[in-house]
């Protein structure tokens, strides 16, 4: 379902409700897949800790980023993605986890 959503999302009208919903499905699916693989590899306690640290840290970074432009440059979030935590869409930390953990594992595998 996640892969089909990734293919279909850019085909939908930009800014439309269907695209927002499908984008959320893709992020949640990616997060779920990453978390399930992390539990299998690391165990539930370490995965939960990694998820909690990622959620808190990325929410702070995104909040600072939207207020100051650091470290990514000026950007804002619209009200389209709900709910918000600290003015950051709750889905954003899930996306960071879904991308960050595989990136960490790939770097670890490559560098030893």
C-alpha positions in Angstrom: 0.0 0.0 0.0 2.8 2.4 0.9 4.6 1.9 -2.5 1.3 2.3 -4.4 0.7 5.5 -2.4 4.1 6.8 -3.3 3.4 6.2 -7.0 -0.1 7.7 -6.9 0.6 10.8 -4.7 2.2 13.0 -7.3 -0.5 12.1 -9.8 -3.2 13.7 -7.6 -4.1 17.4 -7.6 -1.5 19.5 -5.7 -3.1 20.9 -2.6 -6.1 18.7 -2.8 -7.6 16.7 0.1 -6.9 13.3 -1.6 -3.2 14.1 -2.0 -3.0 15.2 1.7 -4.7 12.0 2.8 -2.5 9.8 0.6 0.6 11.6 1.7 -0.3 10.9 5.3 -0.9 7.2 4.4 2.6 7.1 2.8 4.3 8.6 5.8 2.5 6.4 8.3 3.2 3.3 6.2 6.9 4.2 5.9 7.0 4.9 9.7 5.3 1.6 10.4 7.7 -0.3 8.2 10.7 1.3 9.7 9.5 0.8 13.2 8.7 -2.9 12.6 12.2 -3.5 11.1 13.8 -1.6 14.0 11.9 -3.7 16.5 13.0 -6.9 14.8 16.7 -5.7 14.7 17.0 -3.7 17.9 14.1 -4.8 20.1 11.1 -2.8 21.3 12.7 -0.8 24.1 15.5 0.6 21.9 13.1 1.3 19.0 10.7 3.2 21.4 13.6 5.2 22.7 14.8 6.0 19.2 11.3 7.0 18.3 10.8 9.2 21.3 14.2 11.0 20.8 13.5 11.5 17.1 10.0 12.9 17.8 11.2 15.4 20.4 14.4 16.4 18.6 12.8 16.8 15.2 9.8 18.7 16.6 12.3 21.2 18.3 14.4 21.5 15.1 11.3 22.1 12.9 9.9 24.6 15.4 13.2 26.5 15.5 13.4 26.3 11.8 10.0 27.8 11.2 10.7 30.6 13.6 14.3 31.4 12.6 15.0 29.9 9.2 17.8 27.8 10.8 19.1 25.3 9.8 17.1 24.8 6.6 16.2 28.4 5.5 12.9 30.2 5.8 9.8 28.0 5.6 6.4 27.6 7.1 3.7 24.9 7.5 0.2 25.6 6.5 -2.8 24.4 8.4 -3.4 21.6 5.9 -1.5 18.9 7.9 -3.3 18.4 11.2 -2.9 18.0 14.1 0.0 20.2 15.1 2.4 19.8 18.0 4.2 23.1 18.9 3.1 24.5 15.5 4.7 21.5 13.7 2.5 18.9 11.9 2.5 15.7 14.0 3.3 13.7 10.8 6.7 15.5 10.4 8.5 13.6 13.1 7.1 10.3 11.8 8.7 11.2 8.4 12.0 12.0 10.0 12.0 8.6 11.8 11.0 6.8 8.6 13.9 8.4 6.7 16.4 8.8 9.5 16.6 5.2 10.8 17.2 3.6 7.4 19.8 6.3 6.6 21.6 5.6 10.0 21.5 1.9 9.3 22.9 2.3 5.7 25.7 4.5 7.0 26.5 2.0 9.8 26.6 -0.8 7.2 28.8 1.2 4.9 31.2 2.5 7.5 31.2 -0.5 9.9 
